[in-house]
């Protein structure tokens, strides 16, 4: 195989074989193909795209480039869930115990966050004693015993993807649908689950700003997952404002627990029911999503979901008392109100700016080495469509610093207040099978 021949064929819109893609990824991971040639190949893909077959082969090759998690010791259909990211996205913290409470084996590998707030792993570390570094045997045992476990990603999971993503980041090829879809799905394949439910975000706080872009990505990932033999479903959901009201690690854990008590924000609960219903049907526990939603609602109303959350936490060494007493979560020294300067209605919220403000307060990290203030963040008091009067509280900053003027300015500027009332954005756009 000559890399220049593959580059030329893809540049001209041709199709590569599985053998060619396998060899290319194997050689690139081992250092046998230089970055300048892979950069040219990535740019050719950016302009020419890839067939569904090529996308499947690329994804499988990247998944095979490093460790692959063996979940064969776990009983039942193992279901994973992945979100393309957003602001206030607490769904994994809710869905792991919620789906587990009706019998879905949830074997989830998650990462740390680089940006607005921490990732799921960082958020779970807000619970005292919670162990996010499980070995394979312990991970499998906990899923068998408790139906749910969440652990950090292996250091050698999909090294080809890590190397290729770093290259794409500096060659203006990040936003290529085939390469994005293969990047995400390679980690899902390597993580070993039998079925994957994807939450693909769209809107101002999402990577895919436009709904059609999000739909194209969702379809690409579903095609890859199904083509690789994994039952894959994608839900396209809104991120034109933060999900729920809490943005920040301990604050989001608190909101997740409140949701499992039946006291959380409506939008979070609705989205979790939608995602959870597809997890339940993928596991073969119900025939329809409506039946699955009824089971999920009942497990919240009966308190079973909350008890499953306690079991999930204690199984990984955390303090389950946090579920009954939220004061056990880290809390900030200061709570500072951000107030409205005029009367009217909330017309829009720049979700990404809210996330940036939370990061300014310490809730996120700017580099992999940065530390996170688990107590820091923002709790919104007003969302799109809400009436507001001058002096009303728009949001409350939770912080351990007095230096909050920049974050406050960012929050104020993120809110657009107008005289005419605006309807809240649609939460759910589509489901891709």
C-alpha positions, 0 to 999 in steps of 0.5 A: 500500500502506498499512502499517496495512492490512497490520498489521490483516490480519495481526493478524486472521490474514490472509495477505499477498501477495508484492507486499505483503511485497516493498514493505513490506520495501523501504520499511522498509529505506529508512526509509519505514515507522516502527519503531512500525508494524513493531513492531506488525506483528512482534507480530502475526506473533508471535501469528498466525504466517505461512504457508509462502508468506509466510515464503518471500516475507519471506525473499527480500525481506530477502535482496534488500534488500542485497548478494547473493553471486554464486557462479555462477563456482564449478563444481558444487553449492555447499553451505553449512552453518549452526549455530544456535549452542552451546558448543564448536561447532567443526563448521565448522572440521572440515566445510569441509576434510572435505567439500571432501576428497571434492569438495564445493564449500564456499563459506561466509560466516561471522560473528564471535561476540558471546557465549561465544566468537568466531565461526568467523571469530574462530577462524580468526584464531587461525591465524597469517596466515589471511585472513578478508576475501576479495574475491569473485573470490579467494573464488570462485577458492579454492573452485574450486581447493581446494573450500573457502573461508571469508570474513567476511560482507559489510557490506551483507548483508541490511540489512533483517534487521539492522534488523528484528532490532534492533527485535525485540530490544527489542520481545519478538518475538525468539523468533517462529519465522517471524521467526527462520527468515526471519532465518537463511535470508535470510542463507543465500539472500543468500550464494548457495549452491545447498544448505544443511545446517542444524545446529539445536541443542536443550538448555540451551546452545542458543537452542531449549531444548526439542526440539519448539521446535527441530523447529518451527524446523528445519521452518520453515527447511527449508520456506523454503529449499526454497520458495526453490529451495535444497536444504535439510536440517536435523539436530537435535542436542544441546546439553545439554552442550558439544560436544567438550571445548574451549571457546575459539578456539585451543583449538577449532582444535586440537580440529578438527585433532585430529578431522581426524587421527582423534583428536578427541572422538567426539561431534564426529566423529559430528555432523560425519559426519551433517552432512557426509553431507548436504552430500555428497548435496546436492552429488550426489556420492553417492545415500545418506548412509551411502555419504557417511559411508563416503567421509568416514571414509575421507578421515580415515583416509587423511589426505586430510582433513588435507591438505585442511585444510593446503591450505585454510589456506595458500590463505587465507594461513595457516601450514599448519605449525599442522596438524603442530605445534599449538604454533603456535597461541596458548597461554595463560600460565596453566592452572588446574585446576577440581576436583570437591568430591565423589565420584559421576557427572556428571549434568548440565552447564549448557552455557551457564554453561561458555560464560559462564565461557569468556567471563569468561576472555577467550574471548568479547566482550560488545560488538562492539568488545570484543577476544578473547583467542584463547588463552583458554578451557576444556578439559573433562575430565569430561562427562555420565555420567563417574565422578568422585572428590573432587579429580578435575579437572573442567576446565582454565581457559586464561587470561592473567590471575590473576583467575579466581575468578568463572569457576571458581565458574561452572564448579563450579556448572555441574556437577551430581554425583550418586550414580547414574550418568546416561546421556550425552544423545542426540546426534542427534534428527532429520533434516528434509528 
